[in-house]
């Protein structure tokens, strides 16, 4: 029996890794999720048998908890809109961190059966799991619109650092005191960790949320891995380590895509520049949908740059319908995706996949940037910072140095935008005022529907 349990854990770990590998491509991501899910079911069953050998008796409570959690996840997962996917990811990630923290709390309260290494890892896992839990809830509140303001005040970082240092000191006391620590210290330790998770997240602006969500996902994985060691559960150790390492790698890649170190994302205020930003010259020039239809219908190459505005309007299906019409007219159409477009990693890829857009016409920044110079029309749908030329030209801009899509180098740029206001990060976009840019105002889905109708008439 023991051999079968260990073999099941090994197979489950292999399925986790295989599933994660499949998730690296939009074409195979769905299969990857299925394979990882099979691995999770196998690991859960193996854990039941493993714990039954060690005297587990509360099967009924565990089954009830799994049934309730499974039902809530199934119903909410089917109902959630694609525009709300980022906040769902943040919420579920927080639940994972909270679960790891709860395991650590239970093991530390029992105060028995752990050696120093296990006790230290329980403390570390509890700390980062709790931070990921409360931080992810704040990220969810920001993305959901429950928390609309970014909270900043004087000496905020000093206060955050003090809270973190005190929490670490309490953790060291717990780790090195064997079973002599009091429940009061344990309670304060977890309370301060919760508070720190909130305090480190509230000053971070919405534009940085994709990086923050990725970081919290990595912390949750790491916490699960540590608690797996405490529980002597190989599946948790391997799955947590894989998720943690993948999450940290993704966080680094996204920070690199913004040309900002992770420390800058976490401890600096996005939008605060050291000098005065360059004044915008020119004016926004409006265009009618019928004129845009003619322009695209007779173009040789069209590049579409989707952003969060497309997600809000759920315009991806109409945009794909427009693309098919252009392709029938022998127009070459490609999608250009910036790594931090949207509100979570891969947000735009998910939306386009939902609409059935083929993966071979979707290109990332490095693949497509050189082609903008030979593009007849670039259609920007609700994107802002990822196409803002100020990132290249204005040293005082908060996004200066961030790699952007070179949409401004196209012969013609059409920007679909709901109004004349600034983007989500509050930065003026110089692209909107360029001589070769025209603004097509309106809801992205309504505008796309009009383009579909007018292209047919051309």
Residue pairs with C-beta under 8 A, 6 or more apart in sequence:
1 49
1 53
2 53
4 49
5 46
5 49
5 50
6 234
8 42
8 43
8 45
8 46
9 43
9 46
9 233
9 234
9 235
9 238
10 234
11 39
11 42
12 39
12 40
12 42
12 43
12 46
12 235
12 239
13 39
13 43
13 234
13 235
13 238
13 239
14 39
15 35
15 36
15 38
15 39
15 42
16 36
16 39
16 40
16 235
16 238
16 239
16 242
17 238
17 242
18 32
18 35
18 36
18 39
19 32
19 33
19 34
19 35
19 36
19 37
19 39
20 32
20 36
20 242
20 243
20 246
21 32
22 28
22 29
22 31
22 32
22 35
23 29
23 32
23 33
23 36
24 32
25 359
26 346
26 349
26 350
26 352
26 353
26 359
26 362
27 359
29 353
39 235
39 239
43 235
43 236
43 239
44 66
46 235
47 233
47 235
48 56
48 59
48 62
50 233
73 92
76 88
77 88
80 88
81 314
82 311
82 314
82 350
82 351
82 354
83 311
83 312
83 314
84 144
85 344
85 347
85 350
86 143
86 209
86 210
86 213
86 342
86 343
86 344
86 347
87 139
87 140
87 143
87 144
87 343
89 213
89 217
89 344
90 136
90 137
90 139
90 140
90 143
90 209
90 213
90 216
90 344
91 136
91 137
91 140
93 132
93 136
93 213
93 216
93 217
93 220
94 132
94 133
94 134
94 135
94 136
94 137
94 139
94 140
94 216
94 220
95 133
96 132
96 220
96 221
96 223
96 224
97 128
97 129
97 130
97 131
97 132
97 133
97 136
97 216
97 219
97 220
97 223
98 129
98 130
98 132
98 133
99 129
99 224
100 125
100 126
100 129
100 132
100 220
100 223
100 224
100 226
100 227
100 240
101 125
101 126
101 129
101 130
101 133
101 190
101 193
101 223
103 125
103 227
103 230
103 231
104 122
104 123
104 125
104 126
104 129
104 223
104 226
104 227
104 230
105 126
105 186
105 190
107 114
107 118
107 122
107 227
107 230
107 231
108 119
108 122
108 123
108 126
108 174
108 186
109 183
109 186
111 179
112 179
114 122
114 230
116 175
116 176
117 229
118 229
118 230
119 174
119 175
119 178
120 175
121 226
121 227
121 229
121 230
122 226
122 227
122 230
123 171
123 172
123 174
123 175
123 189
124 171
124 226
125 222
125 223
125 224
125 225
125 226
125 227
125 230
126 171
126 189
126 190
126 193
126 223
127 167
127 168
127 171
127 189
127 193
128 219
128 222
128 223
128 226
129 219
129 220
129 223
129 224
129 227
130 190
130 193
130 194
130 197
131 193
131 194
131 196
131 197
131 200
131 219
132 197
132 216
132 217
132 219
132 220
132 223
133 194
133 197
134 193
134 194
134 195
134 196
134 197
134 198
134 201
135 197
135 198
135 200
135 201
135 212
135 216
136 197
136 213
136 216
136 220
137 198
138 147
138 197
138 198
138 201
138 202
139 201
139 209
139 212
139 213
139 216
140 146
141 147
142 201
142 206
142 209
143 206
143 209
143 343
147 202
150 202
150 203
150 204
150 205
150 206
150 269
151 202
151 203
152 203
152 269
156 199
156 203
157 267
159 199
160 196
160 199
160 200
163 192
163 195
163 196
163 199
164 196
166 192
167 189
167 192
167 193
167 196
170 185
170 188
170 189
170 192
171 189
173 181
173 185
174 181
174 185
174 186
174 189
200 266
201 212
203 269
204 212
204 265
204 266
204 270
205 269
205 270
205 271
205 425
206 343
206 424
206 425
207 270
207 271
207 385
207 424
207 425
208 265
208 270
209 343
209 344
210 254
210 340
210 342
210 343
210 344
210 345
210 347
211 251
211 254
211 255
211 258
211 262
211 265
211 340
212 265
212 266
213 344
213 345
214 247
214 250
214 251
214 254
214 345
215 247
215 248
215 251
215 262
215 266
217 243
217 247
217 250
218 243
218 244
218 245
218 246
218 247
218 248
218 250
218 251
219 244
219 247
220 243
220 244
220 247
221 239
221 240
221 241
221 242
221 243
221 244
221 245
221 246
221 247
222 240
222 241
222 244
223 240
224 236
224 239
224 240
224 243
224 244
225 236
225 237
225 238
225 239
225 240
225 241
225 243
225 244
226 240
227 236
227 240
228 234
228 235
228 236
228 237
228 238
228 239
228 240
229 237
250 345
251 262
252 262
253 339
254 339
254 340
254 345
255 261
255 262
255 265
257 338
257 339
257 340
257 365
257 402
257 403
258 265
258 340
258 399
258 402
259 401
259 402
259 403
260 402
270 398
270 425
271 398
271 425
271 426
271 427
272 398
273 396
273 397
273 398
274 396
275 395
275 396
276 396
277 390
277 394
277 396
277 397
277 428
278 390
278 393
278 394
278 396
278 397
278 430
280 428
280 430
280 433
281 433
282 433
282 434
282 435
283 433
284 420
284 432
284 433
284 437
284 439
285 437
285 438
285 439
286 438
286 439
286 440
286 441
287 414
287 438
287 439
287 440
288 440
289 440
289 447
289 450
289 451
289 454
290 454
292 379
292 414
292 438
292 440
292 451
292 454
293 451
293 454
293 455
293 457
293 458
294 458
295 376
295 377
295 412
295 414
296 302
296 326
296 331
296 377
296 379
296 414
296 451
296 455
297 326
297 329
297 331
297 455
297 458
298 458
299 326
299 331
299 376
299 377
300 331
300 332
300 376
301 331
301 332
301 333
301 334
301 371
301 374
301 375
301 376
301 377
302 326
302 331
302 332
302 333
302 334
302 375
302 376
302 377
302 378
302 379
303 333
303 334
303 335
303 336
303 368
303 371
303 372
303 375
303 377
303 378
303 379
303 407
303 410
304 319
304 323
304 333
304 334
304 335
304 336
304 378
304 379
304 381
305 335
305 336
305 338
305 341
305 378
305 379
305 380
305 381
305 383
305 386
305 387
305 405
305 407
306 316
306 319
306 335
306 337
306 341
306 348
306 351
306 352
306 381
306 382
306 383
307 341
307 342
307 348
307 380
307 381
307 382
307 383
307 384
307 386
308 341
308 342
308 343
308 347
308 382
308 383
308 424
309 315
309 381
309 382
309 383
309 416
309 417
309 418
309 444
310 316
310 319
310 348
310 351
310 381
310 382
310 444
311 342
311 343
311 347
311 348
311 351
311 382
312 382
312 444
313 382
313 443
313 444
313 445
313 446
314 445
315 381
315 443
315 444
315 445
315 447
315 448
316 351
316 352
316 354
316 355
316 357
317 355
318 445
318 448
318 449
318 452
319 355
319 381
319 444
319 448
320 352
320 355
320 356
320 357
321 448
321 452
322 448
322 451
322 452
322 455
323 333
323 357
323 361
325 452
325 455
325 456
326 333
326 455
327 333
333 361
334 361
334 362
334 363
334 368
334 371
335 348
335 352
335 357
335 361
335 362
335 363
336 363
336 364
336 365
336 368
336 372
336 378
336 405
336 407
337 348
337 349
337 362
337 363
337 364
337 365
338 348
338 364
338 365
338 383
338 386
338 387
338 404
338 405
339 345
339 364
339 365
340 386
341 347
341 348
341 383
341 386
342 348
342 351
349 362
352 362
353 359
365 403
365 404
365 405
368 405
369 405
369 406
372 378
372 405
372 406
372 407
372 408
372 409
372 410
373 406
373 409
373 410
375 410
375 411
376 410
376 411
376 412
377 410
377 411
377 412
377 413
377 414
378 407
378 410
378 412
378 413
378 414
379 414
379 416
380 387
380 407
380 413
380 414
380 415
380 416
380 431
381 416
381 444
381 448
382 416
382 417
382 418
382 444
383 405
384 422
384 423
384 424
384 425
384 427
384 429
385 391
385 399
385 402
385 404
385 423
385 424
385 425
385 427
385 429
386 404
386 405
387 404
387 405
387 407
387 408
387 429
387 431
388 397
388 399
388 404
388 427
388 429
388 430
388 431
389 404
389 408
389 430
389 431
389 434
390 397
390 399
390 400
390 427
390 428
390 429
390 430
391 397
391 399
391 400
391 401
391 402
391 403
391 404
392 400
392 404
393 430
394 400
394 430
397 427
398 425
398 427
399 425
399 427
407 413
407 431
408 431
408 434
408 436
408 437
410 436
411 436
412 436
412 438
413 431
413 434
413 436
413 437
413 438
414 437
414 438
414 440
415 431
415 432
415 437
415 438
415 439
415 440
416 440
416 441
416 442
416 444
416 447
416 448
417 432
417 439
417 440
417 441
418 441
418 442
418 443
418 444
419 441
420 439
420 441
422 428
422 429
423 429
431 437
432 439
440 447
442 450
